[in-house]
Amino acid sequence: MRWEFTVGSPPGRYALDNAAEQAALRFQVLERHYDPHTFAQLDRAGVGPGMRCLEVGAGGGSVAAWLADRVGPTGSVLATDLEPRLMADLDGRSNLDVVRHDILRDDLPGAAFDVVHARLVLLHLPERRYALERMIAALRPGGLLVVEEFDCAEVAVRRSPDPGAAALFTQVHDAFVRVLAGAGADAAWALRAASAFREAGLEAVEEAASAGVWEGGGDGIALHRANTEQLQGDLRDQGVGGDELRAFWDLLEDPGFAVDAYRLVTVAGRKPGAGVRP
Ligand SMILES: C[S@@+](CC[C@H](N)C(=O)[O-])C[C@H]1O[C@@H](n2cnc3c(N)ncnc32)[C@H](O)[C@@H]1O
């Protein structure tokens, strides 16, 4: 299937642009640490052969690839992103299309999908309720919407070589959250998403969340390195000095340091209407 779109808008305000060199590391961490949770949720919700799926803000494309394999040759997947360059190698699958697309501004077919999924996209968008409405409009009656977001306003330090190190982590992470908020993000939107689903009229709304701990020197905690390295200029504007940032990065490599992994909250619901396809 080929898709035609009207694409003619300036990009949104997403702070962690995929064109930056740190994006590849970010997607590596997301795939390794969160794909198992995401795939289990999509499996549990009944995603299966023959379904037509929309993956919004697909990033590195690992979820889009899984969906394409799951729905098989009789199904299809449309993977969208503001900046799809990191999905270049996915376009070979015959049931998967990748398009550059802004969920807030560019055309989407109405009532065309059995499943719409977005992970870690809406929290970044100031117009997240509007994006949610557009995603619901793209679903057929009875279709499944799955939105996953980090509950990331605060991160608990589990282990620290000294109290000063724990305070430094919190100081830099708080500044990071302020930078995201300055671009319109809501780090606590994960906690409001289920209510937003119900207010939008979705039915059978369910929630699930991941849990974990990231050890210093491990590959999960490297997400903090990728994010703060990419936004280091903005962090300086928030009062984080170069020495503090370097000490923060050293801390992320320290096996004596550990933090809670970001909790990924999955919210699933159905658009009212006709029964489930296929
Ligand atoms: C944190 S990344 C998550 C990527 C992927 N969903 C995952 O979980 O691995 C957020 C993604 O949303 C995309 N994005 C941000 N704003 C968007 C918009 N308005 N429309 C479409 N995609 C957007 C970004 O380009 C980025 O790829």
The ligand as an ORCA input file, in Angstrom:
! r2SCAN-3c Opt
* xyz 0 1
  C      11.707      9.850     22.272
  S      11.528      9.474     20.596
  C      10.702      7.899     20.654
  C      10.892      7.110     19.401
  C      10.153      5.765     19.357
  N       8.717      5.982     19.411
  C      10.584      4.856     20.469
  O       9.919      4.809     21.494
  O      11.637      4.199     20.322
  C      10.206     10.551     20.037
  C       9.998     10.457     18.539
  O       8.843     11.237     18.214
  C       9.112     11.963     17.028
  N       8.245     13.145     17.001
  C       8.305     14.243     17.787
  N       7.343     15.115     17.475
  C       6.636     14.559     16.462
  C       5.528     14.976     15.675
  N       4.942     16.179     15.883
  N       5.056     14.155     14.712
  C       5.657     12.948     14.472
  N       6.723     12.505     15.186
  C       7.211     13.297     16.150
  C      10.590     12.297     17.142
  O      11.164     12.674     15.912
  C      11.144     11.008     17.725
  O      11.512     10.088     16.731
*
